[in-house]
Amino acid sequence: MPKNKEKTEEMTEEACSCCCSEKHKERDEKEFKDLMNRLKRIEGQVRGVEGMLENDAYCTDILVQISAITCALNSFNKVLLANHMRTCVADNIREGNDEVIDELVTTLQKLMK
């Protein structure tokens, strides 16, 4: 497991102890790098908006950038959800654990609020 991944998992476990399940997923290197790269780009966009605000940028310019961030987060969610369905959900169904379908439905309901 890469050092960065270990560090990220440690931070995630600490930060999410109140809201996340006890389940974990081993991601392959390609998936991990893709997701991390997406998050780093989003983080950069958020910092850009922070700078815009500090520099008294015009409201609509900031709103356009916020819209781009929202689109990037939605894209991240779609990729993560697709990966989840192809791996976690499919594997659980193959193993006879149909409860994962209820978990997926609940997750989709939360995402669609």
C-alpha positions as protocol buffer text, in pm:
chain_id: "A"
residue {
  index: 1
  type: MET
  ca { x: 0 y: 0 z: 0 }
}
residue {
  index: 2
  type: PRO
  ca { x: 141 y: 346 z: -93 }
}
residue {
  index: 3
  type: LYS
  ca { x: 246 y: 579 z: 188 }
}
residue {
  index: 4
  type: ASN
  ca { x: 2 y: 850 z: 76 }
}
residue {
  index: 5
  type: LYS
  ca { x: -281 y: 600 z: 81 }
}
residue {
  index: 6
  type: GLU
  ca { x: -198 y: 494 z: 438 }
}
residue {
  index: 7
  type: LYS
  ca { x: -190 y: 856 z: 548 }
}
residue {
  index: 8
  type: THR
  ca { x: -519 y: 930 z: 369 }
}
residue {
  index: 9
  type: GLU
  ca { x: -688 y: 627 z: 526 }
}
residue {
  index: 10
  type: GLU
  ca { x: -567 y: 728 z: 873 }
}
residue {
  index: 11
  type: MET
  ca { x: -706 y: 1079 z: 827 }
}
residue {
  index: 12
  type: THR
  ca { x: -1032 y: 941 z: 688 }
}
residue {
  index: 13
  type: GLU
  ca { x: -1077 y: 706 z: 983 }
}
residue {
  index: 14
  type: GLU
  ca { x: -1021 y: 991 z: 1229 }
}
residue {
  index: 15
  type: ALA
  ca { x: -1236 y: 1243 z: 1044 }
}
residue {
  index: 16
  type: CYS
  ca { x: -1523 y: 1008 z: 964 }
}
residue {
  index: 17
  type: SER
  ca { x: -1561 y: 811 z: 1284 }
}
residue {
  index: 18
  type: CYS
  ca { x: -1900 y: 971 z: 1349 }
}
residue {
  index: 19
  type: CYS
  ca { x: -2052 y: 941 z: 1002 }
}
residue {
  index: 20
  type: CYS
  ca { x: -1904 y: 647 z: 810 }
}
residue {
  index: 21
  type: SER
  ca { x: -1953 y: 274 z: 823 }
}
residue {
  index: 22
  type: GLU
  ca { x: -1689 y: 42 z: 957 }
}
residue {
  index: 23
  type: LYS
  ca { x: -1646 y: -107 z: 610 }
}
residue {
  index: 24
  type: HIS
  ca { x: -1327 y: -50 z: 411 }
}
residue {
  index: 25
  type: LYS
  ca { x: -1232 y: -91 z: 48 }
}
residue {
  index: 26
  type: GLU
  ca { x: -896 y: -177 z: -100 }
}
residue {
  index: 27
  type: ARG
  ca { x: -865 y: 27 z: -419 }
}
residue {
  index: 28
  type: ASP
  ca { x: -622 y: -56 z: -695 }
}
residue {
  index: 29
  type: GLU
  ca { x: -352 y: 201 z: -765 }
}
residue {
  index: 30
  type: LYS
  ca { x: -517 y: 336 z: -1082 }
}
residue {
  index: 31
  type: GLU
  ca { x: -853 y: 398 z: -915 }
}
residue {
  index: 32
  type: PHE
  ca { x: -688 y: 553 z: -610 }
}
residue {
  index: 33
  type: LYS
  ca { x: -474 y: 789 z: -820 }
}
residue {
  index: 34
  type: ASP
  ca { x: -769 y: 891 z: -1037 }
}
residue {
  index: 35
  type: LEU
  ca { x: -988 y: 974 z: -739 }
}
residue {
  index: 36
  type: MET
  ca { x: -708 y: 1159 z: -559 }
}
residue {
  index: 37
  type: ASN
  ca { x: -625 y: 1362 z: -871 }
}
residue {
  index: 38
  type: ARG
  ca { x: -989 y: 1464 z: -904 }
}
residue {
  index: 39
  type: LEU
  ca { x: -1003 y: 1571 z: -540 }
}
residue {
  index: 40
  type: LYS
  ca { x: -679 y: 1767 z: -569 }
}
residue {
  index: 41
  type: ARG
  ca { x: -819 y: 1954 z: -871 }
}
residue {
  index: 42
  type: ILE
  ca { x: -1138 y: 2032 z: -678 }
}
residue {
  index: 43
  type: GLU
  ca { x: -931 y: 2149 z: -383 }
}
residue {
  index: 44
  type: GLY
  ca { x: -741 y: 2380 z: -619 }
}
residue {
  index: 45
  type: GLN
  ca { x: -1067 y: 2518 z: -754 }
}
residue {
  index: 46
  type: VAL
  ca { x: -1190 y: 2590 z: -401 }
}
residue {
  index: 47
  type: ARG
  ca { x: -864 y: 2768 z: -321 }
}
residue {
  index: 48
  type: GLY
  ca { x: -910 y: 2969 z: -640 }
}
residue {
  index: 49
  type: VAL
  ca { x: -1253 y: 3084 z: -523 }
}
residue {
  index: 50
  type: GLU
  ca { x: -1102 y: 3172 z: -187 }
}
residue {
  index: 51
  type: GLY
  ca { x: -850 y: 3390 z: -369 }
}
residue {
  index: 52
  type: MET
  ca { x: -1124 y: 3547 z: -578 }
}
residue {
  index: 53
  type: LEU
  ca { x: -1313 y: 3639 z: -263 }
}
residue {
  index: 54
  type: GLU
  ca { x: -1000 y: 3783 z: -101 }
}
residue {
  index: 55
  type: ASN
  ca { x: -939 y: 3990 z: -417 }
}
residue {
  index: 56
  type: ASP
  ca { x: -1296 y: 4124 z: -423 }
}
residue {
  index: 57
  type: ALA
  ca { x: -1393 y: 3942 z: -743 }
}
residue {
  index: 58
  type: TYR
  ca { x: -1732 y: 4015 z: -890 }
}
residue {
  index: 59
  type: CYS
  ca { x: -2015 y: 3798 z: -753 }
}
residue {
  index: 60
  type: THR
  ca { x: -2111 y: 3632 z: -1081 }
}
residue {
  index: 61
  type: ASP
  ca { x: -1750 y: 3538 z: -1151 }
}
residue {
  index: 62
  type: ILE
  ca { x: -1737 y: 3359 z: -816 }
}
residue {
  index: 63
  type: LEU
  ca { x: -2074 y: 3194 z: -879 }
}
residue {
  index: 64
  type: VAL
  ca { x: -1951 y: 3057 z: -1212 }
}
residue {
  index: 65
  type: GLN
  ca { x: -1648 y: 2906 z: -1040 }
}
residue {
  index: 66
  type: ILE
  ca { x: -1868 y: 2757 z: -767 }
}
residue {
  index: 67
  type: SER
  ca { x: -2081 y: 2600 z: -1039 }
}
residue {
  index: 68
  type: ALA
  ca { x: -1767 y: 2444 z: -1189 }
}
residue {
  index: 69
  type: ILE
  ca { x: -1675 y: 2303 z: -846 }
}
residue {
  index: 70
  type: THR
  ca { x: -2024 y: 2158 z: -808 }
}
residue {
  index: 71
  type: CYS
  ca { x: -1993 y: 1991 z: -1150 }
}
residue {
  index: 72
  type: ALA
  ca { x: -1651 y: 1850 z: -1056 }
}
residue {
  index: 73
  type: LEU
  ca { x: -1790 y: 1708 z: -730 }
}
residue {
  index: 74
  type: ASN
  ca { x: -2084 y: 1554 z: -915 }
}
residue {
  index: 75
  type: SER
  ca { x: -1842 y: 1397 z: -1162 }
}
residue {
  index: 76
  type: PHE
  ca { x: -1635 y: 1260 z: -872 }
}
residue {
  index: 77
  type: ASN
  ca { x: -1951 y: 1110 z: -721 }
}
residue {
  index: 78
  type: LYS
  ca { x: -2045 y: 945 z: -1051 }
}
residue {
  index: 79
  type: VAL
  ca { x: -1703 y: 784 z: -1090 }
}
residue {
  index: 80
  type: LEU
  ca { x: -1697 y: 666 z: -729 }
}
residue {
  index: 81
  type: LEU
  ca { x: -2053 y: 533 z: -750 }
}
residue {
  index: 82
  type: ALA
  ca { x: -1980 y: 346 z: -1073 }
}
residue {
  index: 83
  type: ASN
  ca { x: -1668 y: 191 z: -919 }
}
residue {
  index: 84
  type: HIS
  ca { x: -1868 y: 97 z: -610 }
}
residue {
  index: 85
  type: MET
  ca { x: -2138 y: -72 z: -815 }
}
residue {
  index: 86
  type: ARG
  ca { x: -1886 y: -261 z: -1032 }
}
residue {
  index: 87
  type: THR
  ca { x: -1690 y: -388 z: -734 }
}
residue {
  index: 88
  type: CYS
  ca { x: -1846 y: -374 z: -388 }
}
residue {
  index: 89
  type: VAL
  ca { x: -2210 y: -417 z: -491 }
}
residue {
  index: 90
  type: ALA
  ca { x: -2142 y: -681 z: -759 }
}
residue {
  index: 91
  type: ASP
  ca { x: -1911 y: -880 z: -531 }
}
residue {
  index: 92
  type: ASN
  ca { x: -2165 y: -877 z: -247 }
}
residue {
  index: 93
  type: ILE
  ca { x: -2446 y: -991 z: -475 }
}
residue {
  index: 94
  type: ARG
  ca { x: -2230 y: -1273 z: -612 }
}
residue {
  index: 95
  type: GLU
  ca { x: -2163 y: -1380 z: -252 }
}
residue {
  index: 96
  type: GLY
  ca { x: -2538 y: -1386 z: -181 }
}
residue {
  index: 97
  type: ASN
  ca { x: -2546 y: -1066 z: 26 }
}
residue {
  index: 98
  type: ASP
  ca { x: -2852 y: -895 z: -122 }
}
residue {
  index: 99
  type: GLU
  ca { x: -2859 y: -646 z: 169 }
}
residue {
  index: 100
  type: VAL
  ca { x: -2607 y: -444 z: -29 }
}
residue {
  index: 101
  type: ILE
  ca { x: -2892 y: -348 z: -264 }
}
residue {
  index: 102
  type: ASP
  ca { x: -3080 y: -181 z: 23 }
}
residue {
  index: 103
  type: GLU
  ca { x: -2757 y: -4 z: 120 }
}
residue {
  index: 104
  type: LEU
  ca { x: -2717 y: 119 z: -239 }
}
residue {
  index: 105
  type: VAL
  ca { x: -3077 y: 242 z: -254 }
}
residue {
  index: 106
  type: THR
  ca { x: -3028 y: 433 z: 73 }
}
residue {
  index: 107
  type: THR
  ca { x: -2706 y: 585 z: -58 }
}
residue {
  index: 108
  type: LEU
  ca { x: -2872 y: 691 z: -384 }
}
residue {
  index: 109
  type: GLN
  ca { x: -3158 y: 851 z: -190 }
}
residue {
  index: 110
  type: LYS
  ca { x: -2905 y: 1053 z: 12 }
}
residue {
  index: 111
  type: LEU
  ca { x: -2724 y: 1160 z: -306 }
}
residue {
  index: 112
  type: MET
  ca { x: -3046 y: 1274 z: -471 }
}
residue {
  index: 113
  type: LYS
  ca { x: -3157 y: 1514 z: -197 }
}
